[in-house]
Structures are given as C-alpha cells and as structure tokens.
Amino acid sequence: GECKFTVEQNAHTDWVSCVKFYQSTKEPIVVSASWDKTIKVWDNQTMALKHTFIGHSGQINSLDMAPQTFYLASGGKDGQAMIWNLLDGKYLGKVECEAPINSLKFAPKKYWLVMGTENGIRVWDLREKVTVTELRASPIDPNLKSMKKPVQCTSLAWNKSGNILFAGFSDNIIRVYKIAKSS
C-alpha cells in the first residue's frame, strides 16, 4: 500500500505500541499509545491532536475501548490499568495490578475489564471495584514445568457473545476460558 499521510506534529517521542480507531457518527477518532508513557487522541479527518493523556509511569502496551461508550482503558509496564473518557479528555480511575500488563479488553456484555499480565489473567468488576477472578496458567510442556516465572498472558480476545475468552500465553499455548461471575 501507499502511505497517504504521516502524523509528525505533536507526535509521540518513542515507539508507538498501539493504535485504535473509534468509529463514532459524530466524531471518529484515532487513539495511539506509546512507550513514551502517553496516549494521544486524534481527529480522524485532520489528524489534529485533541487530547494527550498522561498518567502511566512506564511504557503503554495495550488499549481497548468499551463497546457503545466513550471509555478507553490503557495498560502497561507499570502494572496499572487506567480508564479515560475519550470525549472529555479526562482520567476516570485506575486498577493496580501486581505485574506489568501485556493486553487488556473490556468485556462485551459485562462491566468488566480483563487484564493479561506477566502473572496470568485478572478480571476486574468496574462497578464493584473488586476482582472477579484471577487465572494462572501452568506450563503444559514438561520441559517448561520447572520455570520459576509464571506463564504470561500476552493477548486476549472475546467471542461475540462475551462469555468465552481466548488468551495467548508465553508458553506458546492459546487457552480458552468460560468466564462467569461466582455468587
């Protein structure tokens, strides 16, 4: 393909680690995250900078937007998941994890944020502000069973119904979880 445009004004100062397109009928935007610890919100038509979010103390690895809202989650090396309002350009809160976050996803049907970390998976209830569950993976390969470090969750994806979570791990395995809140 042919490069049609490069964003040089107000650019990030380190590697861009994630780019997301947010389709809104009123204001389509592009959101980028970087190893420079910032998130930038861009006008989709002109690529003019609308907001810069500052709050992470380490590189940002992942972004996700909650379905049918203006909420953005960011997660990174600092072990924090932060929630932002894309339209108002405001910080809304954070979830502390005990490990760097590699990937995060809002649940499509519940008010949850799922974080893939260096220790596994953490499911956080945003309304109740409690952990729903934590999932740790054990190596399947007998040669990896003696590993001292936990198996890292490196990527996440939900099925359309929002009840099955697909997770990629550092031991080369994809694990499939049925996620349900315990009573």
Salt bridges, closest charged atoms under 4 A:
GLU27 OE1 - LYS50 NZ 2.60
ASP36 OD2 - HIS12 ND1 3.19
ASP78 OD2 - HIS56 ND1 3.00
GLU96 OE2 - LYS94 NZ 3.32
ASP125 OD2 - LYS181 NZ 2.77
GLU134 OE1 - ARG136 NH2 3.33
ASP171 OD2 - ARG175 NH2 2.68
